[in-house]
Amino acid sequence: MTTIRLTAAQAMIRYLCNQMNDAGAPFIAGCWAIFGHGNVAGLGEALHGAGDLMPTWRGHNEQTMAHAAIAYAKTLNRDRAMMVTSSIGPGATNMVTAAALAHVNRLPILLVPGDVFASRAPDPVLQQIEDFGDSTISANDCFRPVSRYFDRITRPEQLLTALPRAMATMTDPENCGPATLAFCQDVQAQAYDWPLSFFEPKTWHQRRPRADRRQLAEATDAIRAAKRPLIIAGGGVHYSGACEALREFAEKHAIPVAETQAGKSALAWDHPLNLGSIGVTGTSAANTVAETADLVIGIGTRFQDFTTGSWALFRNPDRRILSLNITAYDSAKHNAIALVADARAGLEDLSSALGDHCATPPDASLKEAWIASVDAVTAPPQGNILPSDAQVIGAVQRSLGDDAIVVCAAGGLPGELHKLWKTARPNGYHVEYGYSCMGYEIAAALGVKMARPEREVVVMVGDGSYMMANSELATSVMLGLKIIVVLLDNRGFGCINRLQIATGNESFNNLLDTARHVVPSQIDFAAHAASMGALSEQVATVGEMEEAMVRARAAERSYVIVIDTDPLATTDAGGTWWDVAVPEVSPRNQVNVARQAYELATKSQRKAD
């Protein structure tokens, strides 16, 4: 057996450089790194030696570097991913939130936090977490519940099995998610005689399992028997590359489509069968059809509570669920008729089995009425008033072409975008709402731009999320990857403030002006963005916003536009109930009234099927 002597860190990087996707590109596109005493000597030297074969990018925070990597993978429909490495202590635990985000959203990322000395000779080392009853535990054990695959590398040769298992996890459509290899810092530097065969190029092909014949027959019978079927398109449609298959299936069988946050843009917004968003942040058209649907056909969705209106949206007493999902866990939720298969392959098989079967198309006036509502709420405000989020969204939408990608995450903006944004092309809508992670937005926009440098990338972010994580704006400038940031300043956490009031509470500790303070908060966001190298400006009106967007699109580097917005205004049209528990006992009448309404609403929930 021919061998080569390398350190464990060098072997890891050499192996990863030779793992290819179906298109022949390295599956791991590069590595984000902030070096510390747990990874600078071993992995740092290995990454330096790899050069352009494994490009290394420097960010400003381990969590946001990982967010950029996750967004990159999501934008490319999981065809490629990135590696992120950190030191052993706070650098590692900074990545745990990002790992959870990737786990919830079923997105691939390779996390390589440094770890303590496997030899334990210098214990306790700087930043080491000591468990008084278990010496095998380190801070990296925090990754276990939020990783699809976890391993601690305490000997070099363990990489011979750990790396293929990590790759298998990240490239598997069912088990896809974060792989974490906690890499003991002394082991990174240890040499080993590696078999050259370990480094031979390998292509990881996407599995496309087809449906079991019995499941397919049951699903086909259910669709044939349905009088009012409705498709709910989830993120799995994108990851399977099934957008065209979905369009063909919907058209051939005349079944209307609604979209989850992850599924939005699977079908062009103006397609007659696309009723728009579903659920708590859904359109009136989609939710009206959902209420009476007798068969809800989920495709690549995990039926999150925002999709189902906390399981109170589907009100037909004869309603059944058909779940086409590559993950058996998701396909069996709520006693669904399970169709475990790749989304594209499953749609093809279903369509073939259905033949010329056609459902009754939805009433076209439902969609027409909804689009009229969208146009009304996104139109410029009349008079000298603070604009709503919807009105700012309208200004941004009117300023962009169909090729643009909008990026967002937590707060009120995802709900408004889900309802109101008109997506013409697949992957034109990038909103992280599985984990609803504040601080994802700007870093994600950077990752999206790395994946699709030819497309305009616009991130819409509230002042609250901006304050949580904004440093990768400087990275976008440094890397020459231009993004446009539209920062809506409603002076606090406006979305949760509205929810607080809706549940009978007083506005408390959410808006800056009503939070405990000695000196009123006055943050100059435009100046802050400029200090990081971005071009920036503050605008006062929606009209000025549209003019600023012209300048932003013409600019050669990242551009930030700040606008003050109304923290209380939200789009009343569309939507449905969401289960947020209200206190059962309170001395305040507003809470008691809200509790009565809550108890009435819960009666519509389907607790079990």
Secondary structure, DSSP 4 states (H G I P E B T S, - for coil): --EEEEEHHHHHHHHHHTEE-TTSSBSEEEEEE---TTTTTHHHHHHHHHGGGS-EE--S-HHHHHHHHHHHHHHTTTS-EEEEEE-SSHHHHHTHHHHHHHHHHT--EEEEEEE--SS-TTPSPTT----TT-TT--GGGGGGGG-SEEEEE-SGGGHHHHHHHHHHHHH-TTT-SEEEEEEEHHHHT-EEEEEGGGGS-EE-PPP-PPPPHHHHHHHHHHHHH-SSEEEEE-HHHHHTT-HHHHHHHHHHHT--EEE-TTTTTSS-TTSTTEEEE-GGG--HHHHHHHHH-SEEEEES----HHHHTTTTS---TT-EEEEEES-HHHHTGGG-EEEES-HHHHHHHHHHHHTT---PPPPHHHHHHHHHHHHHHTSPPSSS-PPPHHHHHHHHHHHS-TT-EEEE-SSSHHHHHHHH----STT-EEE--SS--TT-HHHHHHHHHHH-TTS-EEEEEEHHHHHHS-THHHHHHHHT---EEEEEE-SB-HHHHHHHHHTTPPP-SSBTTTS--SS-----HHHHHHHTT-EEEEE-SHHHHHHHHHHHHH-SS-EEEEEE--SS----SS------PPPS--SSHHHHHHHHHHHHHHTT-----
